[in-house]
Amino acid sequence: MTDLGSPSQPGGLLARLDPHDRERLGEALRELLAHGSILGFESAQNGLYHWSHQNRPWVEEFAGLLDLKLHWDHQERIVQAVPQGRAFLITLKLDATLVLLTLWYEFDTALRDRGESPPVEMTVQQLNDSLAEKFEPLHKHLPSQTRLREILALAQRKNLLRYTFDPATPERSPIQIYRTLHRVIEFQSIAEWNQHAERYLAGLKEPGAEAAPLTEASSDDKAE
């Protein structure tokens, strides 16, 4: 591994890093900031994941400067950045919060009760049914189909899931929920999830309340 040397050396702090490693380090940090994680099981990110894992001390040190804690899961080939401060948190609207809570529940029960392995798969129709079952008293706040697509696109942009819209049969559009969602919403059990959900059902939270800590410096949860 290249010796970074002293910050006082000519050429700047990273001057002794070879061009390839400098490029890869920048790419890794940009990916973590923009999308919250590097997914090595996806072919497009496989090389970047393995470079990051091989150079873990560099990536962790620079992420630490941004107040990001990295979680490494080499078995599933994921490195995920979770903010430790508020700079990279976003504020979610109520409908987006309810969708992510439901996705978390479906992921958790699939692993705990049915012994499935991630990613956990479901359809848009199954998600809508689960939303309606869990949050029926808040039905006025549940998202329209257009809004649901926006929420799922946001979650996909943050590497929490993969969603493939099927214009012919939108209700059958597949969703794959990743373990990354389980980490940004840090419930320890279904009982804790139930306690949190009850706060919404009891009207203790207003629309626009802060929810899951996603890694983006924005207060707008509308997907790009």
Backbone as JSON, one array per atom type, in Angstrom:
{
  "sequence": "MTDLGSPSQPGGLLARLDPHDRERLGEALRELLAHGSILGFESAQNGLYHWSHQNRPWVEEFAGLLDLKLHWDHQERIVQAVPQGRAFLITLKLDATLVLLTLWYEFDTALRDRGESPPVEMTVQQLNDSLAEKFEPLHKHLPSQTRLREILALAQRKNLLRYTFDPATPERSPIQIYRTLHRVIEFQSIAEWNQHAERYLAGLKEPGAEAAPLTEASSDDKAE",
  "N": [[0.85, -1.19, 0.0], [0.51, 2.23, -0.77], [2.51, 4.75, 0.79], [1.18, 7.5, 2.31], [2.52, 9.65, 3.32], [3.74, 12.88, 4.52], [1.51, 15.67, 5.12], [2.69, 18.04, 4.46], [4.29, 17.73, 2.29], [5.3, 18.53, -1.08], [2.78, 18.96, -3.55], [0.51, 18.14, -2.26], [-1.69, 16.33, 0.04], [-2.34, 13.82, -1.02], [-0.39, 13.27, -2.83], [1.47, 11.22, -3.09], [0.06, 9.05, -3.69], [-0.65, 6.7, -6.18], [-1.88, 7.44, -9.52], [-4.01, 5.7, -10.31], [-4.95, 4.61, -7.88], [-5.71, 6.95, -6.57], [-7.81, 7.76, -8.21], [-9.59, 5.62, -7.86], [-10.08, 5.77, -5.09], [-11.38, 8.25, -4.92], [-13.62, 7.63, -6.49], [-14.82, 5.64, -4.92], [-15.53, 7.1, -2.59], [-17.29, 8.99, -3.69], [-19.34, 7.3, -4.53], [-20.23, 6.23, -2.11], [-21.17, 8.56, -0.86], [-23.16, 9.45, -2.64], [-24.89, 7.25, -2.99], [-24.89, 5.74, -0.7], [-23.79, 3.23, -0.33], [-21.59, 0.61, -1.55], [-22.16, -1.86, -3.79], [-20.99, -4.85, -4.15], [-21.94, -7.17, -5.27], [-23.21, -6.51, -7.55], [-22.46, -6.35, -10.94], [-21.42, -4.01, -12.1], [-20.29, -2.67, -9.98], [-18.52, -4.37, -8.84], [-15.68, -4.45, -9.18], [-14.92, -2.0, -7.99], [-15.81, -2.43, -5.39], [-14.1, -4.54, -4.53], [-11.59, -3.29, -4.75], [-11.95, -1.34, -2.78], [-12.26, -2.93, -0.5], [-9.76, -4.15, -0.37], [-8.23, -1.96, 0.18], [-9.08, -0.98, 2.59], [-8.3, 0.55, 4.98], [-7.65, 3.13, 3.92], [-10.1, 3.94, 2.77], [-11.81, 3.93, 4.99], [-10.58, 5.87, 6.6], [-10.83, 8.28, 5.16], [-13.61, 8.35, 4.86], [-14.26, 8.63, 7.52], [-13.51, 11.26, 8.0], [-15.66, 12.56, 6.96], [-17.56, 12.01, 8.75], [-18.79, 9.53, 8.53], [-19.7, 6.26, 9.22], [-18.43, 3.14, 8.35], [-19.77, 0.04, 7.33], [-18.78, -3.19, 6.85], [-19.44, -5.96, 4.89], [-18.26, -8.67, 3.92], [-19.06, -11.17, 3.1], [-21.49, -10.8, 1.77], [-20.6, -8.93, 0.06], [-20.73, -6.06, 0.42], [-20.22, -2.69, 1.21], [-21.19, -0.26, 3.41], [-22.15, 3.07, 4.13], [-22.97, 4.82, 6.99], [-24.35, 7.7, 8.29], [-23.0, 9.52, 11.06], [-23.55, 11.93, 12.12], [-25.72, 14.77, 11.5], [-25.42, 15.85, 9.03], [-25.67, 14.44, 6.6], [-28.19, 13.38, 6.64], [-31.58, 12.84, 5.58], [-34.85, 14.29, 5.47], [-37.84, 12.64, 5.6], [-41.06, 12.48, 4.05], [-44.33, 11.63, 5.38], [-45.62, 9.53, 3.93], [-43.5, 8.3, 2.57], [-42.02, 7.42, 4.75], [-43.76, 5.48, 5.83], [-43.77, 3.6, 3.77], [-41.06, 2.73, 3.77], [-40.91, 1.69, 6.35], [-42.66, -0.46, 6.08], [-41.36, -2.0, 4.11], [-39.05, -2.64, 5.55], [-40.18, -4.27, 7.54], [-41.16, -6.43, 6.01], [-38.77, -7.43, 4.97], [-37.41, -8.16, 7.34], [-39.11, -10.11, 8.54], [-39.08, -12.03, 6.54], [-36.46, -12.97, 6.68], [-36.18, -13.71, 9.42], [-38.47, -15.31, 10.09], [-39.04, -16.96, 7.89], [-36.66, -17.82, 6.97], [-35.37, -16.88, 4.68], [-32.92, -15.7, 2.3], [-31.18, -12.63, 1.69], [-31.34, -10.86, -1.49], [-34.68, -9.9, -0.47], [-37.65, -10.69, -2.08], [-40.52, -9.15, -3.54], [-43.71, -8.03, -4.87], [-45.09, -4.98, -6.28], [-47.83, -4.98, -5.79], [-48.0, -6.69, -3.57], [-46.6, -5.14, -1.75], [-48.31, -2.9, -1.57], [-50.56, -4.18, -0.46], [-49.52, -4.95, 2.01], [-48.91, -2.46, 3.13], [-51.5, -1.36, 3.35], [-52.62, -3.14, 5.16], [-51.05, -2.82, 7.48], [-51.14, -0.08, 8.06], [-53.75, 0.9, 7.89], [-55.48, 2.77, 9.3], [-54.22, 5.1, 8.56], [-54.85, 5.57, 5.94], [-55.37, 7.74, 4.28], [-52.96, 8.91, 4.03], [-51.41, 7.17, 2.65], [-49.37, 6.39, -0.18], [-50.11, 7.4, -3.59], [-50.1, 5.53, -6.7], [-48.32, 6.73, -8.49], [-46.82, 8.32, -6.76], [-45.78, 6.3, -5.15], [-44.02, 5.08, -6.92], [-42.12, 7.11, -7.09], [-41.11, 7.09, -4.48], [-40.02, 4.5, -4.31], [-38.11, 4.76, -6.3], [-36.4, 6.62, -5.12], [-35.49, 5.08, -2.92], [-34.19, 3.11, -4.34], [-32.18, 4.61, -5.54], [-30.66, 5.09, -3.32], [-29.54, 2.65, -2.89], [-31.03, 0.78, -1.41], [-32.8, -1.0, -2.35], [-33.88, -2.78, -5.33], [-35.86, -1.92, -8.03], [-38.02, -2.7, -10.6], [-39.85, -1.27, -12.92], [-42.84, -2.25, -14.43], [-44.58, -1.35, -17.1], [-46.75, -2.54, -18.36], [-48.04, -4.22, -16.52], [-48.21, -2.79, -13.81], [-48.69, -3.42, -11.09], [-47.47, -5.83, -10.76], [-44.83, -5.32, -10.82], [-41.51, -6.06, -9.93], [-39.81, -6.02, -6.74], [-36.77, -5.92, -5.09], [-35.5, -6.25, -1.96], [-32.8, -5.0, -0.19], [-30.2, -5.82, 2.21], [-29.12, -3.49, 3.09], [-31.18, -1.69, 3.67], [-32.08, -2.61, 6.1], [-30.11, -1.82, 7.77], [-30.04, 0.99, 7.78], [-32.39, 1.62, 9.0], [-32.63, 1.16, 12.16], [-33.9, -0.94, 13.87], [-34.11, -3.31, 16.51], [-35.74, -5.46, 16.76], [-38.92, -7.0, 15.89], [-40.76, -6.22, 17.76], [-39.81, -3.73, 18.57], [-40.14, -2.4, 16.15], [-42.96, -2.45, 16.03], [-43.61, -0.77, 18.17], [-42.63, 1.65, 17.22], [-44.17, 1.98, 14.9], [-46.67, 2.27, 16.05], [-46.59, 4.81, 17.06], [-47.05, 6.39, 14.86], [-49.58, 5.51, 14.12], [-51.02, 6.34, 16.29], [-51.11, 8.98, 15.91], [-49.01, 10.56, 16.8], [-47.0, 11.55, 15.37], [-46.27, 14.01, 12.92], [-46.94, 14.58, 9.4], [-44.02, 14.56, 7.41], [-42.16, 14.12, 9.32], [-38.97, 13.24, 10.73], [-37.26, 10.35, 9.58], [-35.9, 7.31, 8.54], [-32.28, 7.19, 8.53], [-30.93, 8.15, 5.78], [-28.2, 8.35, 3.48], [-27.8, 11.24, 2.4], [-27.36, 14.61, 1.64], [-29.84, 16.34, 1.86], [-33.1, 17.77, 2.16], [-35.28, 17.02, 0.82], [-37.38, 14.51, -0.24], [-38.07, 13.73, -2.76], [-37.7, 11.73, -5.56], [-35.08, 11.68, -8.01]],
  "CA": [[0.0, 0.0, 0.0], [1.29, 3.46, -0.89], [2.66, 5.6, 1.97], [0.65, 8.82, 2.0], [3.52, 10.64, 3.68], [3.37, 14.06, 5.29], [0.69, 16.64, 4.4], [3.49, 19.19, 4.07], [5.05, 17.42, 1.09], [4.81, 19.2, -2.28], [1.79, 18.21, -4.32], [-0.69, 17.88, -1.5], [-1.77, 15.17, 0.91], [-2.45, 12.56, -1.77], [0.57, 13.32, -3.94], [2.24, 9.97, -3.23], [-0.86, 8.0, -4.11], [-0.55, 6.63, -7.63], [-3.1, 7.96, -10.16], [-5.1, 4.72, -10.3], [-5.51, 4.53, -6.53], [-6.4, 8.22, -6.3], [-9.07, 7.72, -8.94], [-10.46, 4.63, -7.21], [-10.49, 6.3, -3.79], [-12.4, 9.27, -5.18], [-14.82, 6.95, -6.98], [-15.46, 4.99, -3.78], [-16.14, 8.11, -1.73], [-18.45, 9.54, -4.39], [-20.4, 6.29, -4.52], [-20.76, 6.16, -0.75], [-21.92, 9.77, -0.58], [-24.33, 9.57, -3.51], [-25.8, 6.11, -2.93], [-24.91, 5.16, 0.63], [-23.1, 1.95, -0.25], [-21.03, 0.0, -2.75], [-22.73, -3.21, -3.85], [-20.07, -5.65, -4.92], [-22.62, -8.27, -5.97], [-23.62, -6.0, -8.85], [-21.27, -6.42, -11.79], [-20.87, -2.68, -12.36], [-19.58, -2.19, -8.8], [-17.71, -5.45, -8.29], [-14.28, -4.05, -9.13], [-14.76, -0.94, -7.0], [-15.94, -3.03, -4.06], [-12.89, -5.3, -4.16], [-10.52, -2.33, -4.49], [-12.23, -0.71, -1.48], [-11.98, -3.9, 0.56], [-8.31, -4.33, -0.29], [-7.65, -0.71, 0.69], [-10.05, -0.58, 3.6], [-7.87, 1.64, 5.86], [-7.79, 4.42, 3.24], [-11.51, 4.3, 2.6], [-12.36, 4.22, 6.31], [-10.03, 7.11, 7.12], [-11.44, 9.41, 4.47], [-15.03, 8.38, 5.22], [-14.33, 9.16, 8.88], [-13.44, 12.73, 7.95], [-17.0, 13.02, 6.61], [-18.45, 11.55, 9.82], [-19.51, 8.36, 8.05], [-19.24, 4.97, 9.73], [-18.55, 2.13, 7.32], [-20.08, -1.33, 7.71], [-18.25, -4.07, 5.83], [-20.01, -7.3, 4.87], [-17.54, -9.28, 2.8], [-19.82, -12.33, 2.62], [-22.46, -10.32, 0.78], [-19.88, -7.96, -0.78], [-21.33, -4.74, 0.6], [-19.7, -1.72, 2.19], [-22.26, 0.72, 3.56], [-21.82, 4.24, 4.93], [-24.08, 5.32, 7.8], [-23.95, 8.97, 8.91], [-22.98, 9.6, 12.51], [-24.1, 13.24, 12.45], [-26.93, 15.11, 10.79], [-25.12, 16.52, 7.76], [-26.08, 13.66, 5.45], [-29.5, 12.8, 6.83], [-32.66, 13.49, 4.87], [-36.14, 14.27, 6.13], [-38.82, 11.96, 4.76], [-42.47, 12.73, 4.26], [-44.96, 10.51, 6.08], [-45.9, 8.39, 3.06], [-42.24, 7.6, 2.34], [-41.69, 6.74, 6.0], [-44.59, 4.28, 5.96], [-43.31, 2.62, 2.78], [-39.81, 2.14, 4.23], [-41.21, 0.85, 7.51], [-43.27, -1.71, 5.58], [-40.3, -2.78, 3.46], [-38.21, -3.18, 6.63], [-40.92, -5.36, 8.18], [-41.19, -7.57, 5.1], [-37.42, -7.97, 4.93], [-37.07, -8.78, 8.61], [-39.89, -11.34, 8.74], [-38.62, -13.01, 5.57], [-35.22, -13.57, 7.18], [-36.35, -14.32, 10.75], [-39.54, -16.3, 10.18], [-39.08, -17.89, 6.76], [-35.3, -18.27, 6.68], [-34.93, -16.47, 3.35], [-31.66, -14.96, 2.2], [-31.35, -11.4, 0.91], [-32.42, -9.89, -1.33], [-36.05, -10.39, -0.29], [-38.41, -10.28, -3.25], [-41.96, -8.97, -3.46], [-44.22, -7.22, -5.95], [-45.73, -3.74, -5.86], [-49.12, -5.32, -5.21], [-47.77, -7.21, -2.22], [-46.23, -3.99, -0.92], [-49.53, -2.14, -1.32], [-51.39, -4.95, 0.47], [-48.9, -4.89, 3.33], [-49.12, -1.09, 3.6], [-52.9, -1.19, 3.74], [-52.87, -3.96, 6.35], [-50.34, -2.32, 8.66], [-51.41, 1.33, 8.33], [-55.09, 1.22, 7.39], [-55.99, 4.03, 9.85], [-53.55, 6.23, 7.91], [-55.02, 5.33, 4.51], [-55.32, 9.01, 3.55], [-51.56, 9.29, 3.87], [-50.68, 6.18, 1.86], [-49.04, 7.01, -1.47], [-50.7, 6.99, -4.87], [-49.17, 4.69, -7.46], [-47.26, 7.59, -9.01], [-45.97, 8.69, -5.63], [-45.06, 5.1, -4.73], [-42.9, 4.92, -7.84], [-41.1, 8.08, -6.69], [-40.48, 6.63, -3.24], [-39.2, 3.34, -4.64], [-36.95, 5.24, -7.06], [-35.49, 7.19, -4.14], [-34.87, 3.98, -2.18], [-33.26, 2.45, -5.25], [-31.02, 5.48, -5.69], [-29.86, 4.95, -2.1], [-29.09, 1.25, -2.82], [-31.79, 0.04, -0.42], [-33.58, -2.01, -3.06], [-33.95, -2.65, -6.77], [-37.26, -1.87, -8.44], [-38.12, -2.73, -12.04], [-41.22, -0.9, -13.26], [-43.45, -2.93, -15.57], [-45.7, -0.51, -17.5], [-47.9, -3.35, -18.77], [-48.71, -4.67, -15.29], [-47.46, -2.11, -12.74], [-48.85, -4.07, -9.8], [-46.59, -7.0, -10.71], [-43.44, -4.87, -10.87], [-40.76, -6.7, -8.84], [-38.98, -5.26, -5.82], [-35.79, -6.7, -4.33], [-35.1, -5.47, -0.79], [-31.44, -5.33, 0.2], [-29.88, -5.74, 3.62], [-28.77, -2.11, 3.4], [-32.35, -1.06, 4.28], [-32.16, -3.07, 7.49], [-29.1, -1.14, 8.57], [-30.32, 2.41, 7.96], [-33.49, 1.68, 9.96], [-31.94, 0.29, 13.11], [-34.7, -1.62, 14.88], [-33.48, -4.54, 16.96], [-36.72, -6.54, 16.77], [-40.26, -6.65, 15.42], [-41.43, -5.52, 18.86], [-39.41, -2.33, 18.48], [-40.83, -1.89, 14.97], [-44.36, -2.23, 16.39], [-43.67, 0.42, 19.02], [-42.42, 2.82, 16.38], [-45.34, 2.13, 14.04], [-47.8, 2.73, 16.86], [-46.48, 6.27, 17.21], [-47.72, 6.98, 13.7], [-51.0, 5.15, 14.17], [-51.64, 7.11, 17.37], [-51.09, 10.39, 15.55], [-48.0, 11.3, 17.55], [-46.05, 12.13, 14.43], [-46.88, 14.78, 11.86], [-46.29, 14.35, 8.1], [-42.75, 15.26, 7.24], [-41.26, 13.85, 10.44], [-37.72, 12.59, 10.34], [-37.34, 8.9, 9.66], [-34.67, 6.55, 8.38], [-31.11, 8.0, 8.19], [-30.34, 7.84, 4.49], [-27.01, 9.16, 3.31], [-27.88, 12.29, 1.39], [-27.49, 15.93, 2.24], [-31.0, 16.99, 1.26], [-34.31, 17.64, 2.96], [-36.37, 16.72, -0.1], [-37.31, 13.08, -0.54], [-38.56, 13.44, -4.1], [-36.65, 11.05, -6.32], [-34.65, 12.31, -9.24]],
  "C": [[0.89, 1.24, 0.0], [1.33, 4.21, 0.43], [2.19, 7.0, 1.61], [1.62, 9.93, 2.37], [2.95, 11.81, 4.45], [2.52, 15.01, 4.46], [1.5, 17.82, 3.89], [4.29, 18.95, 2.8], [4.47, 18.15, -0.12], [3.79, 18.33, -3.01], [0.56, 17.86, -3.56], [-0.66, 16.56, -0.76], [-1.72, 13.85, 0.15], [-1.41, 12.44, -2.88], [1.29, 11.99, -4.16], [1.35, 8.77, -3.53], [-0.81, 7.9, -5.63], [-1.89, 7.0, -8.27], [-4.27, 6.98, -10.13], [-5.76, 4.66, -8.93], [-6.23, 5.82, -6.15], [-7.76, 8.22, -6.97], [-10.06, 6.78, -8.27], [-10.96, 5.13, -5.86], [-11.58, 7.36, -3.97], [-13.7, 8.65, -5.63], [-15.57, 6.29, -5.83], [-16.18, 5.99, -2.88], [-17.36, 8.74, -2.39], [-19.62, 8.58, -4.37], [-21.05, 6.2, -3.14], [-21.59, 7.39, -0.41], [-23.22, 9.83, -1.38], [-25.36, 8.48, -3.25], [-25.78, 5.36, -1.6], [-24.16, 3.86, 0.77], [-22.47, 1.6, -1.59], [-21.47, -1.45, -2.74], [-21.87, -4.08, -4.76], [-20.71, -6.81, -5.65], [-23.21, -7.81, -7.29], [-22.39, -5.85, -9.72], [-20.63, -5.06, -12.01], [-20.04, -2.16, -11.19], [-18.63, -3.22, -8.2], [-16.25, -5.05, -8.14], [-14.02, -2.98, -8.08], [-14.89, -1.49, -5.6], [-14.65, -3.72, -3.64], [-11.7, -4.36, -3.95], [-10.71, -1.71, -3.11], [-11.91, -1.66, -0.34], [-10.48, -4.11, 0.74], [-7.61, -3.11, 0.31], [-8.55, -0.11, 1.77], [-9.56, 0.55, 4.5], [-8.0, 3.02, 5.21], [-9.25, 4.86, 3.22], [-12.13, 4.68, 3.95], [-11.86, 5.57, 6.84], [-10.68, 8.32, 6.46], [-12.94, 9.5, 4.74], [-15.21, 8.96, 6.62], [-14.26, 10.67, 8.93], [-14.8, 13.34, 7.63], [-18.04, 12.59, 7.64], [-19.35, 10.42, 9.35], [-18.87, 7.11, 8.66], [-19.48, 3.91, 8.68], [-18.83, 0.76, 7.93], [-19.66, -2.23, 6.55], [-18.88, -5.45, 5.97], [-19.41, -8.02, 3.67], [-18.28, -10.5, 2.26], [-20.82, -11.93, 1.55], [-21.88, -9.27, -0.15], [-20.56, -6.59, -0.77], [-20.47, -3.94, 1.57], [-20.71, -0.59, 2.22], [-21.83, 1.83, 4.5], [-23.07, 4.72, 5.67], [-23.63, 6.59, 8.51], [-24.0, 8.9, 10.43], [-23.47, 10.96, 13.01], [-25.32, 13.51, 11.58], [-26.68, 15.67, 9.39], [-25.66, 15.78, 6.55], [-27.41, 12.94, 5.66], [-30.53, 13.54, 5.99], [-33.93, 13.37, 5.69], [-37.16, 13.68, 5.17], [-40.24, 12.42, 5.08], [-43.12, 11.46, 4.83], [-45.18, 9.31, 5.17], [-44.63, 7.6, 2.77], [-41.8, 6.83, 3.57], [-42.47, 5.44, 6.13], [-44.16, 3.2, 4.97], [-42.03, 1.94, 3.27], [-40.01, 1.28, 5.46], [-41.79, -0.49, 7.06], [-42.23, -2.59, 4.91], [-39.38, -3.4, 4.5], [-38.89, -4.4, 7.26], [-40.89, -6.61, 7.29], [-39.82, -8.23, 5.0], [-37.11, -8.76, 6.2], [-37.82, -10.09, 8.81], [-39.47, -12.42, 7.75], [-37.37, -13.72, 6.06], [-35.46, -14.33, 8.48], [-37.33, -15.48, 10.75], [-39.5, -17.35, 9.07], [-37.69, -18.36, 6.33], [-34.81, -17.92, 5.29], [-33.59, -15.76, 3.43], [-31.89, -13.71, 1.37], [-30.79, -11.58, -0.51], [-33.78, -10.57, -1.18], [-36.89, -9.82, -1.42], [-39.9, -10.16, -2.95], [-42.39, -8.15, -4.66], [-44.81, -5.92, -5.39], [-47.09, -4.02, -5.24], [-48.98, -5.85, -3.79], [-47.38, -6.09, -1.27], [-47.47, -3.16, -0.59], [-50.43, -2.86, -0.33], [-50.84, -4.86, 1.89], [-49.05, -3.5, 3.94], [-50.53, -0.91, 4.14], [-53.22, -1.96, 5.01], [-52.27, -3.32, 7.6], [-50.76, -0.9, 9.04], [-52.77, 1.78, 7.81], [-55.65, 2.49, 7.99], [-55.36, 5.27, 9.21], [-53.74, 6.17, 6.39], [-54.97, 6.61, 3.68], [-53.9, 9.45, 3.28], [-50.77, 8.27, 3.06], [-50.49, 6.72, 0.45], [-49.89, 6.51, -2.63], [-49.68, 6.13, -5.61], [-48.02, 5.51, -8.05], [-46.28, 7.96, -7.91], [-45.17, 7.48, -5.15], [-43.86, 4.86, -5.63], [-41.77, 5.89, -7.48], [-40.35, 7.61, -5.44], [-39.56, 5.44, -3.5], [-37.96, 3.75, -5.44], [-35.92, 5.88, -6.13], [-34.75, 6.1, -3.38], [-33.88, 3.23, -3.05], [-32.0, 3.29, -5.43], [-30.1, 5.41, -4.49], [-29.41, 3.51, -1.86], [-29.78, 0.47, -1.71], [-32.59, -1.09, -1.05], [-33.34, -1.83, -4.55], [-35.4, -2.84, -7.18], [-37.31, -1.78, -9.95], [-39.58, -2.47, -12.43], [-41.66, -1.62, -14.52], [-44.67, -2.14, -15.99], [-46.93, -1.3, -17.91], [-48.71, -3.81, -17.57], [-47.98, -4.07, -14.11], [-47.54, -2.81, -11.39], [-47.95, -5.3, -9.65], [-45.11, -6.6, -10.77], [-42.66, -5.42, -9.68], [-39.92, -5.73, -8.04], [-38.04, -6.25, -5.13], [-35.28, -5.82, -3.2], [-33.73, -5.95, -0.33], [-31.25, -5.19, 1.71], [-29.52, -4.3, 4.04], [-29.95, -1.37, 4.05], [-32.43, -1.4, 5.76], [-31.19, -2.31, 8.37], [-29.41, 0.34, 8.77], [-31.54, 2.64, 8.84], [-33.14, 0.67, 11.05], [-32.86, -0.21, 14.22], [-34.01, -2.94, 15.24], [-34.44, -5.74, 16.9], [-38.03, -6.04, 16.18], [-41.02, -5.89, 16.51], [-41.07, -4.04, 18.82], [-40.05, -1.67, 17.26], [-42.28, -1.55, 15.31], [-44.52, -0.97, 17.25], [-43.53, 1.68, 18.18], [-43.63, 3.06, 15.49], [-46.53, 2.66, 14.8], [-47.76, 4.24, 17.06], [-47.16, 6.98, 16.05], [-49.23, 6.72, 13.77], [-51.73, 5.94, 15.25], [-51.63, 8.61, 17.07], [-50.07, 11.21, 16.28], [-46.95, 11.93, 16.66], [-46.81, 12.88, 13.35], [-46.22, 14.4, 10.53], [-45.03, 15.19, 7.97], [-41.79, 15.01, 8.38], [-40.03, 13.1, 9.96], [-37.84, 11.1, 10.52], [-35.97, 8.29, 9.45], [-33.5, 7.42, 7.96], [-30.49, 7.57, 6.88], [-29.2, 8.81, 4.22], [-27.16, 10.12, 2.14], [-28.09, 13.62, 2.07], [-28.61, 16.71, 1.56], [-32.18, 16.81, 2.18], [-35.5, 17.3, 2.1], [-36.29, 15.26, -0.49], [-37.86, 12.75, -1.91], [-37.43, 12.86, -4.92], [-36.32, 11.82, -7.59], [-35.12, 11.48, -10.42]]
}
